[in-house]
């Protein structure tokens, strides 16, 4: 994985020292909170309901075991013994004391981590497919290109004060596991008919108050022109994007109002002045970055099939885990393992310091010291020998991290909601916990099959409710919490936005409403092969509205 060079190290250390001085001045009362706010946001520090929150960047979702141990240390030393992984492959610590945050940042810098550009109107942490570099269906590993954009965008003088925040995601496979159509820029690494590498370029996606899926503005961009073309996109947005209205400042609004064709024309015109110039990537530079991302040497382990067969026969628990949490690797003797952070009744995405240390140990012993963070708020061990899967399973069971529920109804994406966030209108965590408990039977979850349920505590959509097969949005109504349901969303290569099905439900009703939706699906599907999203696209919202609202739906 990428290692800091001298510039990276000096830059991050200088920023830590600068922020330490800013914090000292704030604590002494030399600057006000209003003056301090833009300074702390540039360093990933938010002020939430009860305390400051520190958001740490995990570029393209890749961690070393050493870095994960440092995150465990941060949780123990500066927080309450846990961290929360987010839908943008970051980790948040919700209880640090402001006076200690500079020390936490210094500790992070010692293992080549930081919190820069995890907030503010800048290019945020760049995301990627969590199976990148390991997936059997991948054309090429997109992370070297994500790293190139990370280096380019860090404290970029032209793009540090954009009209609004800006997010970029990469995938290197036809199956989109990075939700690129929900990003300001989504980049799909592919090969053309001649076998050349390049990118399909999507622009103008986003969720929040105005959910919009990105539009493809270029089917194939030569990979050496990635930097010049992205510069052209961001430059057009920076010059023409709205700054007079926060709710209309995202690039998605600009693309929507201009139309994709006109926006593409503006980008291509700007790009004419950039392509083939200083921003074109020399192959030697691409090769140098790619060398950092070379996969580990994977010795052949042909004994894996026999070991897995024996473990399947010996343990139904292992067999269930193998079916749900283990996927094919590009090397036939290996697999990628998803570590579920969705134990039934727990907070989705939360992990304790002890569990972080344990995952780091498992990664070092069985996974070449590498860990990934998924946008579904789970962890991944990307390179595990199939022969070691029984041992990895047992080690995860001992830590409460082997729940066999990936892509099932209890694998819920949820934001922190009103328990932490000052922007939230409603609680997300208790609803997620109650739904998981209602559907706690693994046998029932397997009967239901793939069903992605996402929950947000406010319209900002940090829980990605718009693209959940079932989406739940918490809103405030007459001083109480109300939960609005959307159906039919998806974040993959066939992305779609969910449709609001009707009036909201109170906290005491929402779990029953979800159960009604699920039972309606089960009663109508052709067979177990027809997933919830497939049935919804076949029948639409009508049968679900009828089941939820009865005569009320018919009148409407």
Protein Blocks (a to p, Z undefined) as FASTA:
>chain_A
ZZddfklmmmmmmmmmmmmmmmmmmmnopacfklmmmmmmmnopacdfkbccdddddehh
iacfklmmmmmmmmmmmmnoiacddfkopacdfkbcfklmmmmmmmmmmnopafehkgcj
ddddddddfkgokamkbfbdcklmmmmmmmmmgopaklmmcfbdcdddddfbfbdckopm
lcfbdcdddddfkopacddddehiaehjldcddddfbfbdcfklmmmmmmmmmmmmmmmm
cfkbmklmpfklmmmmnopklmmmmmmmmmmmmgoplmlccfklmmmmmmmmgccddddd
fklmmmmmmmmmmomklmmmmmmmpccdfblkbccddddfkbghiaehiacfklmmmmmm
mmmmmnoopacddfkopacdfbdcfklmmmmmmmmmmnopaccfehiaklccddebjmlp
mkbmbdfklmmmmmmmmmmpmklmmmnopadddddfbfnomnommmgfbacddddeehia
cddddehiafbfkbccdddfbdcddfklmmmmmmmmmmmmmmmmmblmlcfklmmmmnom
mlmmmmmnmmmmmmZZ
